[in-house]
Amino acid sequence: MNQLQLTARLKIHDGKLDEFKQLAEQFLVSVKEKDQDTLQYDWFFSKDQTECVVRERYTDSNAIFSHLANLGDLFGKILQVSDFSVEVFGEPSQELINATTDLKPKIYSFYQGL
């Protein structure tokens, strides 16, 4: 199983919802225009719009590296208006694990499924 699934969770800082939404739109434009190996990239808001969950799926670890490179400084900007955590499902490469240590991802290895 080379594909990786991610769940990114963003808790939006008070008073920053409009800025967050503008950045989110830029994220989606970037993914549509630049990413080639992103299989899923769906954004969801909580009912009160204080939290956002992004469901992501990539062909492999290299696709995540490309995705992050394509985002450029957008990732840093969204970290200024929200608190970020991420869960990774699958087997990321050691290179990806090492590169994302500061993000403290929770990594879940595949056990069973369809």
Phi, psi and omega in degrees: 000098178274334181297145177238139174249143178230146168237110176263133180243128182233118176264115189282131179294148179306133177077007184247012183299313182298316179296319178301313181297322178296318178294319179301319177298320179293323176302310184296319177300315180300314181297315180297321185275329191245323185287141177246336185243024173269120185265334179211141179202083188241131182254136181228137176255147169292163183304321181272003178057036174259347180224150178227139175241132177247120177265122186231149175215134184229156180294326181189183181298322180299326178295326178290319176302315179298316179303311181296321178295320181294330180288336180058229184278359179299322182298316178298323180293321182287334176290343178279343182241005180203159173264133191244137168217157183217143174244135180244130181244117182129201184242086178293152177294157177299325178299316179293319178301313181296321184288337184250015182307318182296335179280349179052054180293146170270124184249128179244122178275144181295136177250301180198162179168190180269000000 
